[in-house]
Amino acid sequence: MAWPDGLPPLSLPIIGAPLFIISNPDLVIAQCKNGVIGAFPALNARPMDALDDWLTRIRQELAAHKAAHPQAEIAPFAVNQIVHPSNDRLAHDLDLCAKHEVPIIITSLSAPREIVPRVHAWRGLVFHDVINVRHAKKAIDAGVDGLILVCAGAGGHAGTLSPFAFVEEIRKLWGGPVALAGAVTTGRGVLAARALGADLAYVGTRFIATEEANAEARYKRMIVESDAAGIVYSPYFTGVHGNYLRQSVIDAGLDPDHLPESAKAMSFEQAKAAEAVKAWRDIFGAGQGVGAIDDILPAAAVIARMRREYLAARDSLLGA
Ligand SMILES: Cc1cc2nc3c(=O)[nH]c(=O)nc-3n(C[C@H](O)[C@H](O)[C@H](O)COP(=O)(O)O)c2cc1C
């Protein structure tokens, strides 16, 4: 695997993807203790000074776990920063990441040109998420250490490219670490991501249906009960195309089959309705991989099962 020097091995090659509102220290600590990279959006720590406490707690609990279990493969953690003028916390949050020397910064939206040298100064890594090759080239130009390819079917804001097409094109121009996102919910899917040429899978929706995730019970249950046909892809809720649970759209009093494509196309009644419901709070983000999620478990159990599935799939392909 094209994995940067100095990082510990992972028990399973995945990043637990950052999830707005949902990712919290409990989930990140459980992921890292069980050998996979845990991540959370900095914006989840509210008010913003809570970020200092979150980072202190994550560092302390992982260090204590290492002291108690010297053999354990404890993964590094990552903080997601939204690089956009609307994020007025960015400078503050980045200062705290510098103070705690956060191992990996995951950047979203604009290419993180100014952020890369800052993160490198504390020997951190920058991974940037992209939905097309044009954005990937900009990120490479900005000096990032890793790319996250967000493909069709991913939960939340997602692209439309097939992972088969996207990884092949990226591999022609980039030999560094690649994480692949979009509907990976089982160990078999993780192995498939590796077979395609990615180093890691980037797994979001599977971790919503965990005990640690900060999501209401109705949301977790809806994930367990849904399948790929229960996902709608629409720009209606945030102005950017994303994947959401169809049932949550219906429960909010909207018709998932007749959502306008843009704010301009909305009638007055539709615009009022869009204002009244809040993406992420009322409209639940989730990817097409929901059909393979049948239970709500502790994150440790999800990771252990994915690891068993990953090894079994690898053995079966190798004819062992
Ligand atoms: C509810 C939800 C919230 C998300 N919030 C964020 C976020 O705050 N920042 C971000 O970079 N990506 C966010 N994502 C995208 C994920 O990090 C990741 O790309 C996606 O979950 C991967 O696809 P999968 O859900 O099919 O595994 C979110 C996804 C979901 C489902």
The ligand as an SDF file (V2000), in Angstrom:
LIG
                    3D

 31 33  0  0  0  0  0  0  0  0999 V2000
  -24.9700   12.0120    7.3130 C   0  0  0  0  0  0  0  0  0  0  0  0
  -23.6880   12.3130    6.6130 C   0  0  0  0  0  0  0  0  0  0  0  0
  -22.9610   13.4420    6.9760 C   0  0  0  0  0  0  0  0  0  0  0  0
  -21.7660   13.7420    6.3120 C   0  0  0  0  0  0  0  0  0  0  0  0
  -21.0390   14.8320    6.7130 N   0  0  0  0  0  0  0  0  0  0  0  0
  -19.8380   15.0890    6.1350 C   0  0  0  0  0  0  0  0  0  0  0  0
  -19.0330   16.1810    6.5810 C   0  0  0  0  0  0  0  0  0  0  0  0
  -19.3800   16.9130    7.5020 O   0  0  0  0  0  0  0  0  0  0  0  0
  -17.8490   16.3920    5.9650 N   0  0  0  0  0  0  0  0  0  0  0  0
  -17.4170   15.5930    4.9380 C   0  0  0  0  0  0  0  0  0  0  0  0
  -16.3240   15.8270    4.4130 O   0  0  0  0  0  0  0  0  0  0  0  0
  -18.1540   14.5550    4.4980 N   0  0  0  0  0  0  0  0  0  0  0  0
  -19.3390   14.2780    5.0790 C   0  0  0  0  0  0  0  0  0  0  0  0
  -20.0800   13.1980    4.6600 N   0  0  0  0  0  0  0  0  0  0  0  0
  -19.5390   12.3190    3.6140 C   0  0  0  0  0  0  0  0  0  0  0  0
  -18.7210   11.1980    4.2440 C   0  0  0  0  0  0  0  0  0  0  0  0
  -17.5760   11.7210    4.8730 O   0  0  0  0  0  0  0  0  0  0  0  0
  -18.3230   10.1190    3.2010 C   0  0  0  0  0  0  0  0  0  0  0  0
  -17.8340   10.7250    2.0280 O   0  0  0  0  0  0  0  0  0  0  0  0
  -19.4730    9.2090    2.8230 C   0  0  0  0  0  0  0  0  0  0  0  0
  -20.2230    8.8790    3.9630 O   0  0  0  0  0  0  0  0  0  0  0  0
  -18.9450    7.9180    2.1840 C   0  0  0  0  0  0  0  0  0  0  0  0
  -19.9620    7.1770    1.5960 O   0  0  0  0  0  0  0  0  0  0  0  0
  -20.8230    6.0440    2.3800 P   0  0  0  0  0  0  0  0  0  0  0  0
  -21.6930    6.8090    3.3130 O   0  0  0  0  0  0  0  0  0  0  0  0
  -21.5850    5.3980    1.2910 O   0  0  0  0  0  0  0  0  0  0  0  0
  -19.8880    5.1370    3.1010 O   0  0  0  0  0  0  0  0  0  0  0  0
  -21.2940   12.8920    5.2760 C   0  0  0  0  0  0  0  0  0  0  0  0
  -22.0430   11.7510    4.9290 C   0  0  0  0  0  0  0  0  0  0  0  0
  -23.2230   11.4540    5.5960 C   0  0  0  0  0  0  0  0  0  0  0  0
  -23.9710   10.2060    5.2470 C   0  0  0  0  0  0  0  0  0  0  0  0
  1  2  1  0
  2  3  1  0
  2 30  2  0
  3  4  2  0
  4  5  1  0
  4 28  1  0
  5  6  2  0
  6  7  1  0
  6 13  1  0
  7  8  2  0
  7  9  1  0
  9 10  1  0
 10 11  2  0
 10 12  1  0
 12 13  2  0
 13 14  1  0
 14 15  1  0
 14 28  1  0
 15 16  1  0
 16 17  1  0
 16 18  1  0
 18 19  1  0
 18 20  1  0
 20 21  1  0
 20 22  1  0
 22 23  1  0
 23 24  1  0
 24 25  2  0
 24 26  1  0
 24 27  1  0
 28 29  2  0
 29 30  1  0
 30 31  1  0
M  END
$$$$
